[in-house]
Amino acid sequence: MSAIIENNQLPFSAKFLQFYKDRTLLAILLSLFAVMFIYGIFFTENYLTITNFKAIIRDAALYGIMAIGLTFVTLSGNFFLLSLKETASICGVTFAMGMATGFGSPDLAGNFLVSLLAALAVGVVSGVIQGYFVGMGGNPIVVTLGGAGILYGIGAWWSDNLVINFTRPHDAEWLGTGSFLGLPSITWSFILIAIAAEIVLRHTNFGRKVYLVGANKAAGKATGHENFSMAIIVFTICSVCCAFVAVAFVAQMDSAQSNYFSAEFGSSGDMTILVIATVMVGGNSIMGGYGSTLRTSLGAIFIAMVDNMMVLQGFNSGPRIVGVGLMIVFSIIVFGLFAKGSRAQE
Amino acid sequence: MENFIKKITKDVDLSFAILLSFCVYVFFAINIEVFFSHNISFAILERFAVLGLVGLALTICIIAGEIDLSIGSNAALCAVIVVKLTDPLGAPLAMLIGLSVSTLIGVTQGFVIAFIRIRAIVITVGTLMLLRGVALLIAEEKTVMLTDFRVPDFITTKVLMYFSPASLTVIFIFICVGIFMRYTKYGREIYAIGGARKEALTAGIPLRRPMIIAFALSGFCAGFAGTVIGLKSGTAQGLGLQYLLLAGTVAAFVGGVSILGGKGGVLGAAIGALTVNFLNTGLVFYALQVHFVQLFTSVLLVIVIVFQTMSRVFDSRQARKGLLATIDERKTSLLEKKRSALGR
């Protein structure tokens, strides 16, 4: 109570400073955006075209959706998963298996709904199992590192490490290559998932619980919100997001292999690291309790923008990875310096 | 000797590690005829030169309460540098340059972590990508190769039946690091900031020095592993060596470090690395695909994690039971006193 009164009696300048400090990180991100944008307009050809912007958002959508799922995990204080690309790859293999062979029964072959449900089910199962171990008290990094090897091994074993093809006129085309009102379906899903995640985190009971458990595990436990059930739920959300991305990607490629999401994915190396980097570039606190999916979405678009600009400037993959890596390290250090002295780094 | 045995049986995780490595070895020795032979022992020690170092690097980091995810990229960068510079400068100078670059990277990481007070997992995810990019840039996105493959032969010649210069050097590094961690002030500081950071800082231990030393050691070990791999195969890639993180983590955790920090040691790291080597070498005989090796290594990791978590849960439950028992004891004596007072 006294704190509130004190806050009201503060002079205007101090209030302004307080307001500004709360939003500094967002301001930094937005100004970085602006700098990149202006640089892009003046020094890169073909940058300011609608087609290019569509390409940027489409690129961002793939790892943006995964990053939104990961944001739940990070916000709840469970660091991050190192098994993102492996989860995606096993779900992709499942989906392609369903589309190509119907899991052994020919009537189901090519049935989009069954394949999608199977892929999502695999995502749910892997998320629940990893979440269970983390909730029991295992370290998320180590558990998911082990989980990554197992998921990849099972996926490769199941598909015999071959490329699984299914022929072109199939039911999943609308998701892979179709578009609606001029934007690709995957971009629409990115936008919808981002909005839904923001609403869930801001305006539902569950979303507030995620913040509570992330901000203070002990307080969460004392009020009956243990990390055990929370870990299982957030890991499942993240794995389902991975499964969805995998399905969209496989539907676009008409084929799947267990190492589709491994090294050299896109242009910036490792998919897992790229997704984790997206969460961090957005300025979410890695210790949990601070951040939002809006930041993550902005981070995804930012990384896609930088990458796109370097592609247009004609760089090879080496300099591009250096560029994205430098950006990540820089933003981590800046956000770390700003958060210095706050509770977020205990 | 008695002390030694007492120490091992007291440490549950270490005795579990020894048991696990023994089981894995015996399993393969029974199933594969040639497994228990001089040549296979030499091969295992050869692999130990690489994996042991990575396991040691991660062990030191985890003892300090942090985890270094950039270890694979650091090793790849060092391998690229060494292989690229061996032709113009000769192997020793190239190794020196590569190792100093890796150590410098470790020092920088440690400094940033201690200065900003950021968690290592955060910054090392960034450096993982950055270093990989730098390695690609130096290698010009190609596979770097030696022109004369006889140059690095000196590190693989057999010495004393089981050893090669590489494995001998690694064993020497292990002994040095073991003595350093156990008997010097600086080594004990690493344990202190890992086991109880707040208390250590309050007691006046600087965070910066042990953190920089831990990450410098880890960078050096990762670089050395990269050097050995690069020189042995004569080739290096910017995107290679990412499997080292999984293998090293398994080695460290089998060796009995605790993710909470401040626990574990060099002996455990050696045993853990040997266990992973037994597994890898044994699986070679079954002619399995690569992903099976990864699968079984991960299963090993999960077994160890489950064991560690269970033993921690069991310990805390025992402690709580003991506490309740002592409370009950005190209560009963007090109740008896009360009763006797009332009765009188």
Interface residues (C-beta under 8 A of the other chain):
Chain A: F79 F133 M136 G137 G138 N139 I141 V142 V143 L145 G146 G147 A148 G149 I150 Y152 G153 I154 A156 W157 N161 S258 A263 E264 S268 G269 D270 I273 L274 I276 A277 M280 I286 M287 N316 S317 G318 P319 R320 I321 V322 G323 V324 G325 L326 I328 V329 I332 I333 G336 L337 K340 Q345
Chain B: I67 L69 V112 I116 R117 I118 R119 I121 V122 I123 V125 G126 T127 L128 M129 L130 L131 R132 G133 V134 L136 L137 A139 E140 E141 G238 L239 Q242 L245 L246 T249 V250 F253 I259 Q289 H291 F292 Q294 L295 F296 T297 S298 V299 L301 V302 I305 V306 T309 R312 V313
